[in-house]
């Protein structure tokens, strides 16, 4: 599944997080990467084992961390998985309804992470606002 970058990340929310976290932003984004990779793998393993209880905490963690960076589609997907898993635990049922959402999770996470890391990289050249720029001829 492919999203346009503008739909995967709420860029004003990302900018607020970057501003609020200050110098710790890149470090915390690194934690998001590490935690996210673990959460996605744990959720996938729990699905393979039909273990709804094992999905709840990693889905909840991924939801919260994604929201912190403005990654709303990822957060919403994790929230859906968390809700299904909690309902299954309560009803003592298998998490079959979560399968279609979990199947999309890794792709959405990886695409989102790529966008976040690209935007956070201080070495990425950014286009000047308003076009043109030093040393460029404007027509």
C-alpha positions in Angstrom: 0.0 0.0 0.0 1.4 3.4 -0.9 0.4 6.7 0.5 1.4 10.2 -0.6 3.7 11.7 2.0 1.2 14.4 2.8 -1.4 11.8 3.9 1.0 9.7 6.1 2.3 12.6 8.2 0.6 15.6 9.7 3.5 18.0 9.0 2.3 20.8 11.3 2.1 18.2 14.1 5.6 16.9 13.2 7.0 20.5 13.3 5.4 21.1 16.7 7.0 17.8 18.0 10.3 18.8 16.6 10.1 22.2 18.2 8.9 20.9 21.6 11.5 18.1 21.8 14.3 20.4 20.7 17.8 18.9 20.8 16.4 15.5 21.8 14.2 15.2 18.7 16.6 13.0 16.6 17.3 10.7 19.6 13.6 10.3 20.3 12.9 9.6 16.6 15.5 6.9 16.9 13.6 5.4 19.8 10.5 5.5 17.7 12.3 3.5 15.0 13.6 0.9 17.5 10.3 0.6 19.4 8.3 0.5 16.2 10.3 -2.3 14.6 9.9 -4.3 17.8 6.2 -3.5 18.1 5.4 -4.4 14.5 7.4 -7.7 14.8 5.6 -8.6 18.1 2.2 -7.8 16.7 2.9 -10.0 13.6 4.2 -12.8 15.8 1.1 -12.5 18.0 -1.1 -12.8 15.0 0.7 -15.9 13.8 0.1 -17.4 17.2 -3.5 -16.2 17.4 -2.5 -14.4 20.7 -4.7 -11.3 21.1 -3.3 -10.4 24.5 0.3 -10.2 23.1 -0.9 -7.6 20.6 -2.3 -5.0 23.0 0.8 -3.4 24.5 2.8 -3.1 21.3 -0.2 -1.8 19.4 -0.8 0.7 22.2 2.9 1.8 22.3 3.0 2.2 18.5 -0.2 4.2 18.5 1.1 6.7 21.1 4.5 7.1 19.6 3.1 7.6 16.1 0.8 10.3 17.3 3.7 12.1 18.9 5.2 12.6 15.5 2.0 13.4 13.6 1.8 9.9 11.9 -2.0 9.7 12.2 -2.7 6.9 9.7 -0.1 4.7 11.5 -1.6 5.6 14.8 -5.1 4.9 13.6 -4.1 1.5 12.3 -2.3 0.6 15.5 -5.4 1.8 17.5 -7.7 -0.4 15.4 -5.4 -3.4 16.1 -5.3 -2.6 19.8 -9.1 -2.3 19.9 -9.7 -5.6 18.1 -7.1 -7.3 20.4 -8.7 -5.9 23.6 -12.1 -7.0 22.4 -10.8 -10.5 21.6 -9.1 -10.7 25.1 -12.4 -9.7 26.7 -14.4 -12.2 24.6 -11.8 -14.9 24.8 -11.7 -15.0 21.0 -9.0 -15.2 18.4 -7.9 -12.0 16.7 -8.9 -13.0 13.1 -10.5 -9.6 12.5 -7.1 -7.9 13.0 -5.4 -9.8 10.1 -6.2 -7.4 7.3 -4.9 -4.5 9.5 -1.8 -6.3 10.6 -1.1 -7.2 7.0 -0.9 -3.4 6.2 1.0 -2.4 9.3 4.6 -3.1 8.3 4.3 -1.2 5.0 2.6 1.8 6.6 5.2 1.9 9.4 8.2 1.7 7.0 6.8 4.3 4.6 6.0 6.6 7.6 9.4 6.1 9.1 11.2 6.9 5.8 9.3 10.2 5.6 10.0 11.1 9.2 13.7 10.3 9.0 14.1 12.1 5.7 12.5 15.2 7.1 14.5 15.0 10.3 17.9 14.6 8.5 19.8 17.8 8.7 21.8 16.9 5.6 18.8 16.7 3.3 18.6 19.7 1.0 15.4 21.6 1.3 13.9 23.7 -1.4 13.9 27.4 -0.5 10.4 28.8 0.0 9.3 31.0 -2.8 11.6 29.4 -5.4 14.8 30.8 -6.8 17.6 31.2 -4.3 21.2 32.2 -4.2 23.0 31.4 -7.4 20.0 30.4 -9.3 18.5 32.3 -12.1 14.8 32.8 -11.8 12.7 33.1 -14.9 
